Amino acid sequence: MTFTKVMKHGPGLKWPIPANRIENLRPNTPVKGLEVVVLRMYPQRMIVSPSYTGPVAAGCGRDETGLVGLVFWADQINQVSVGDVVRINSGWCRSRDGALVVSTGKHGTLSIVRRFDA
């Protein structure tokens, strides 16, 4: 089992190094530079909450080390297609029903690294 390395910032402070491979993801940790192939996207649905109102879609992706759930927000839903390689920066990893889920959250970014050519 591989564990996330820890960086030290100042006396006695330790922060987790952001994961950039699925095997290194841990719940409630930052995600930086994670590249995955989008295997599936589920239909979008509308969410109404105090912090966000708009469309959201679930999906799943993989790299050479494993599978992870994905959450796509608003414009991301129409940007991404099944088969695309996407990079998530400044995102977060959460655990939902025992499975890891990655999202850009409010401040992260999602970029297309490579498009799937049908």
N, C-alpha and C positions, 0 to 999 in steps of 0.2 A: 504494500500500500504506500502511495506517495503522499507526502504532506506538503502543504504550502510553506515555503521558506518565510522567515520573519526578518524584516528590516528593523534596525534600531534608529530612532529619531530622538536625539537628546538623551539625557540621563534617565534610564529606567523605562523609557517608552518603547513599545514594540508595536509595529503595524504589519499586517499581512501583506505580502507581495501580491499584487493583482495577478489572477490566473490568466494564462493565455493558451491553455489546453484543457479539454474537458476533464481529463483525469485529475487535474489539479484544482477543480472547482470545489468550493465548500460553501454551505449555506451562509447567508449574511456576510459575504465578502465581496470586495470590488472585483470587477471584470475589466481587463484592459487588453486590447489587442487579440481577442478571441476570434479566430476565423473558423467558420463552419459551413458545410454544404447544407442548404435548406432541402430537407427530404419531403416535408409535407406542410401544407398550410390549410388550416380549417377556416370555414366561413367566418367573416367578421360579425361582430355583434356590437351593440351600443351599450356603453356604461355611463351611468349617472352617479357621481359621488361628489363629496365636498372638494376633492382635490383634482378631479378630472371628469370631463363630460365629453364623450366622443366615441369613435369606433376603436375597437381592439380586436385582434385576431391571434389565435394560438397557432403554434407550429412546432416542428421538431427539426433538429439538425444534428450533424455528426462531424467529427474529425477522425483522425486515425486512432484516437484513444477512447472513443465512446460516443454515447447519445446524450442529448440534452433537450429539454423543452425550451421553446422560444416564445416571446410575447412581442407582437408588432403593434405599434400605436399609430393612429391617424394616417399621415402620409406614407409611413413605412409600409403599410399594407399594400398600396398600389405600386410601390417601387420594387418590391421583392417578388420573385417568382420561384417556383420549385426548381431546384437544380442550380440556383445561383450560389456563389460563395460570398458570404457576407462577413464583415468585420465589425465587432462591437467594441467600442471604446467608452470608458468611463461609465460602464453599466454596473449592474448588481446581479448577484446570484441568490436565489431564494430556494427553499424546499417547499414543495406542495405535494401532499399525499405521498411523501417519501421519495419523490423524484425531484431532481434539480431543474430549475427553470431560470433562464437568463433573460434579462430585459435591459434596455437602455435607460429606463427610468426617466426622470424629468430632465436630467442634465447630460445624459450620455448621447452618443452618436452611433448611427448605423450607416455603413458604407458598403457599396457593392464592389467586391474585389474582382470577380469574374462573372460574366453572364453565361447562363446555359444556352448553348446554340442548338436549337432543335433541328 
